[in-house]
């Protein structure tokens, strides 16, 4: 039943998406989190 509902992948698209490096959105989110915590702590002091 699972094979009946599978869509055909376009050529060039791998079966599994494997990331071998850090994605830029992870770096951006981490940077925003660090800046936010810094601003939060610096406004308290």
N, C-alpha and C positions, 0 to 999 in steps of 0.2 A: 504494500500500500504506500510506503514511503517513496518508492521509486516512481510511482505514477504521478506524484505531485511535484517532482523535481523540475525546476526550470533549467533550460539550457544556458550555460554560461557563455558570455561573449568570448571570442578568442583573445588570449592574453591575460585573462583573469584567472588567478590561481584558485585551486579548490579551497584552500584555507588561506586566510589573510595572516601572514606572519610578519611582525614588525621586528626588525633586527637592530633598530636604533630608537632613541627616545623621540617621540613625536613633538612637534613644536607647540602644540596646545598644552601638553603636560608641563613644559618649561614655562609657558605663559601663565598657567594657573598657579604654579608653584611661586613664581615671581610675584603675582598679585597677592597671594596669601602672605608672603613674607613682608611685602610693603604694607599690607593692611594691619598685620600684627605690630609692625614697627610704629605705624601711626597711632594705633590704639594705645600702645604702651607709652609712647612719647607724650601723648596728650594727658595722660594720668599724672605723670611726674611734674 
